Amino acid sequence: MAKWLKVLLTTLKIFFITLLVLFVVYFWNLDQKLMEWAYRRVNTIFDRKKADIKF
């Protein structure tokens, strides 16, 4: 019985930690801030390339 209780408590602990991390990411819009940082890095790479635009 103690083994099942230990597994259940570990599962609940992982669940609540995951829930807490997701709430923090949602609350401070960390996903959008990370994507903004990534887009800036990608744009600096592509802005260095020469582009030949033909219409």
C-alpha contacts under 8 A as a table, 3 or more apart, distances in Angstrom:
res1	aa1	res2	aa2	distance
1	M	4	W	5.38
1	M	5	L	6.39
2	A	5	L	5.01
2	A	6	K	6.11
3	K	6	K	5.12
3	K	7	V	6.29
4	W	7	V	5.07
4	W	8	L	6.07
5	L	8	L	5.01
5	L	9	L	6.09
6	K	9	L	5.18
6	K	10	T	6.12
7	V	10	T	5.15
7	V	11	T	6.10
8	L	11	T	5.08
8	L	12	L	6.14
9	L	12	L	5.05
9	L	13	K	6.01
10	T	13	K	5.05
10	T	14	I	6.22
11	T	14	I	5.21
11	T	15	F	6.14
12	L	15	F	4.95
12	L	16	F	6.13
13	K	16	F	5.29
13	K	17	I	6.12
14	I	17	I	5.20
14	I	18	T	6.09
15	F	18	T	5.19
15	F	19	L	6.13
16	F	19	L	4.89
16	F	20	L	6.04
17	I	20	L	5.05
17	I	21	V	6.21
18	T	21	V	5.17
18	T	22	L	6.18
19	L	22	L	5.18
19	L	23	F	6.15
20	L	23	F	5.10
20	L	24	V	6.25
21	V	24	V	5.18
21	V	25	V	6.27
22	L	25	V	5.12
22	L	26	Y	6.14
23	F	26	Y	5.01
23	F	27	F	5.89
24	V	27	F	5.08
24	V	28	W	6.20
25	V	28	W	5.68
25	V	29	N	5.74
25	V	30	L	4.99
25	V	31	D	6.47
26	Y	29	N	5.13
26	Y	30	L	6.81
26	Y	31	D	7.56
27	F	30	L	7.89
29	N	32	Q	5.52
29	N	33	K	6.48
30	L	33	K	4.99
30	L	34	L	6.05
31	D	34	L	5.15
31	D	35	M	6.27
32	Q	35	M	5.09
32	Q	36	E	6.11
33	K	36	E	5.06
33	K	37	W	6.30
34	L	37	W	5.17
34	L	38	A	6.25
35	M	38	A	4.95
35	M	39	Y	6.03
36	E	39	Y	5.19
36	E	40	R	6.27
37	W	40	R	5.29
37	W	41	R	6.46
38	A	41	R	5.19
38	A	42	V	6.24
39	Y	42	V	5.08
39	Y	43	N	5.95
40	R	43	N	5.10
40	R	44	T	6.22
41	R	44	T	5.30
41	R	45	I	6.52
42	V	45	I	5.17
42	V	46	F	6.35
43	N	46	F	5.09
43	N	47	D	5.78
44	T	47	D	5.11
44	T	48	R	6.55
45	I	48	R	5.72
45	I	49	K	7.33
46	F	49	K	5.40
47	D	50	K	7.65
